Amino acid sequence: MDGEVRGTVEQVFSRAVNLFIPEQNTLYTLLSPSCDNAPNSCRIALEHCDKFFRPGEQVIFYKRGITVGHDKFIDFSRCKPWLPDALCFKDSRCWQSIADLINESIKDSASLFYYQGPNAFYQEIARLLQVYRGDLLQSLKIGDDTAITTAGINLIGLGIGLTPTGDDYLTGLSAILFIPDSPGRRYLDVFIDIQESGKEKTTLLSAITLREAISQRYREVIHRFIFQINQNDSQNIQQVINEIKRIGSSSGCDMLYGMADALALTAYFGGKNVNQDCD
């Protein structure tokens, strides 16, 4: 960052600390070494962040590091930048089979999309999630921008927790759908409008996460997954799916559900021969 930028500690978790920067309306995250790399983040030599940071502490960003509160300084001098390879769309012929693999891997997950329990509140959320998901997918297939916008905004904020299920689904969908040169990028501006119109319906963290995914900025494990599907690296895809499933209590599975739908959509957009010649 250029110059001096101020913020506050927004949230503190065991392995992560979110710092809010008001003038940029964004979050910067401090991560424990066991976390993977991500945009707007820095891994620090602490396994348990919640022992050292408190919400509300003042933060000052400098070129050389970050001051947090009155007793902590994070020195950037030994930090190595994470420079992920650029991704671009290559070939969607086998993407439907990968979508099927994802759906098989998450069908028994804790995602509210699959909720089968007795709680009436969760049952209704699950029903609405599937209704709005269906509306969104159908609208994307026929190219109805107005209906896409309505369905997308309906999904934002739908669920529980810091990143509601509907948001995580849209994050996963966007990560795949808007890969550079992908046929799905025709809807990029529509999703930018969806995020901007719906951001007040959800949490700051979730709104920013979706915004970043639409802009093709996401954590390392998702970048690795997209790289592997572009390479048709079927041998390692299941391992990465399992890593994504472990994100949050159900966020990873919700994102994977969106990724599976985006893979299937991209295969659909790609033409009638997309499923041929798959191993």
N, C-alpha and C positions, 0 to 999 in steps of 0.2 A: 504494500500500500504506500502511496505517495503522501508524505507529510504525516501529521498527527491526526488520528481518527479516534473518536471516543465512543464507548458503548457500555453495556452492562452485562453481567452474567444473567442469562435468561432462564436456563434450566441446568440442573446438575443431576447426572446419573452416575451409576457405578463406573462405567467405562467411557463416559463422554460428558463434555460440558459445552453447552451452546451459549455463545456470546452474541448478543444482539447489537447491530450497528444501525441506529435509527436513520442517519442521513443517507444510507444506502438501502434501507429496508431489507436487510438480509441478515443471515446468521453465519457466524464463523465457529467451527467446532474444534475443540481439543479432544483428541482421542487417545485411549490407552494403546500400548504397543500391540495388543492382541487384535485390534480392529484393523480392517483393511483401509487402504487409502480412499480419499473422496475429495471432490472439489471443495474449496473454501474450508480447508481443515488442516490440522497439524497434529501429528502423533507426538505425544510427550511420554517421558519415562515414568509414568504413574499407572499402576494397575487399578487403583481404586481412587478415582477422581473425587468421589463424594466426601472423602476425608479432608480435603484441602480447599475446596471451593464452596461458595455460598451464593445462592440467588440474590441478585441486587448489588453485588460488588461492582465497583466502578472498573472499567477497562479502558486502557489507552494503547492503541496500536502505533508502533513506530516501524521504520524500515528494518531496524535491527532486532525487533522483538515485540513482546506484549507485556504490559504491566497489568496485573490483576490485583485489585485491592491495594493494601499498603505493604504487603509482605511477599509478593510473588512476581517473578519476572521470567518470562519464557524467551530464551535466547535463540534467535534464528540462525546463528552463525554456523551451527553444525547440522542444520536441516538440509536434507537433499530433496529437491523438487520432484514431485510425481508427474511424469510426462507420459501419459498414455498415448498409444498409437492412435492415429486418426482412423475412424471407422467410416466405411461407406457401403452402400448396398451393392451386393454382387449377384446373388442368385437365390431365388426363393423356391426352387423346385422341390426341395426336401422339407420346407418349413412346416407343411401340414403334419408330417410325421413327427416333427419335434413338438408341435403343439399338442398332439395326441399323447406324447410321452410326458409332457408337463401335466396335463390333465389327469393322467393316470397316477402321477406321483403325488398330487395334492388332493385327491378326491376324499381322503379321510382326514384332512387337516382341520385345524381350529378356525379356519376362515368362516366368517358369518355367511358367506355365499353358500356354504354347505351345511348351515346349522340345521340340526334335526331334533334338538332338545325340546323340553316342555315350556321354556320361558316364552310367554306370549309376546313380550317386547322384542326379543331377538328374532322370533318367528316373523314378525312384521317387517323388521329391518331386512331379513334375508329375502322376504318376498319382494320388497321394493328394490333391493339390489338387483335381483334377477329381472324384474320388469324394466328398470331403467337401463340395465346392461343390454337387454334384448332390443330396446328402442334405439340405443346408440349404435349397435352393430348393424341393424337394419338400415338406419339412416346413413351410415357410412357407406354401405353397399350401393344405395341408390343415389348418393351424393346430395342429400337434402341438408344444406348447411343450417337452416333454421331448426330443423328437428335434431340435428347433431348437437347444436348449442343447448337446446332445451334439455335433452337427455344428459349431456355432460354436466350441466349445472345442477341437475337433480341428483347426480351421484356425489357431488362435492359435499363433504360434511356428513354423509350418510354412514353411520357406524359409531364406534366408541373409541376412546383413547386419544392420544396425541396426534396420531395419523389415522383417521377413520378409514374403514374398509373401502368405501367408494373412492376416496382420494388415492389410496395405495393402488387400487385397480387402475385408475387413470394414469398413475405414475408408471406402472409397468407397461401399459398400453402405449404410452407416449415414447417410452424408451426404445421400443421396437419400431413403432409406426413412423417415426420421424428421423430414422437413420438417413444420413445424406444420400441422395439419389434414389431413395425408396419411393415407390409409387404412392405411398401413404402421405408423403410430404405435401401433397396438394391440399391437405386439411390443416396444415400447420397454423395458419392465421386464425382458423376457426377455434383451435384449441387454445391459442394465446388469448382469444376473447373469452373463452370458457373460464380459464384460470383467473383472468382479471375480473370477470363479472361475479365469480363465485367465491373469491378469496375471503370475503367477510363471513361466509358460512362455516368456515373451518378454522383450525388453529394456525398460528403464524408458521410453526415448523412445517405443518403439512402443506400449506399454501406455497411456501418457498420450495419444498421438495418437489412438488408438481411443476412449478415454474422452471426449475432447473432441469427436470427430466425432459420437458418439452424442448428445452434448449440443448438437449443432448449432453447434460452434465449429471453424472451419477456415480455411485461408489464403484470401487475397483472390481468387485465380484460381478456386478452387472455388466461392466465393460468387458470383462473376460468372457462372460456368457455370450454376448453379442459377437465378439471376435470369433468364438468357436463355432457359432451357427453359420457365420459367414464363410468359415473354412470347412464346413461340413465335418467338424471334428466330433463324430458321434461317440467315440470312445470315452471322452472326458466330459460330455455334456451332462450326464446324470450326476456326476460328482459336483458340478457347479450348481445344478438345480438343488441338490441337497444343502449346499452352503447358503443359497438364497432363502431356502425354507426356514433357516434358523434365524433370520432377521426378525427381531421383535417377537411378540407372542404369536401374531398371525400376519404381520405386515408382509413378510417375505412371500407367504402363500398367496396373499391378496395381489401382490405385484406379479407373481408368476401367472395367476389367472388372467390378468391383463395382458401379459406377454404372450400367453398362449393364443388369446383372441387376436392380438395384433399379428402374430405369425400366420394364423389362418387367414386373416384379412389380406395380408400382403401376398400370400399365395393366391388368393382369389383375385386380387387386382392384377397379379402377374400374368394371368392367362390360363387357358385350358390345359396346357401341358405341364403345369408346375409340379405335378406329383410324379412325373415320369423320371426314370433313371435314378431313383433313390436306392441307396444300399439298405 
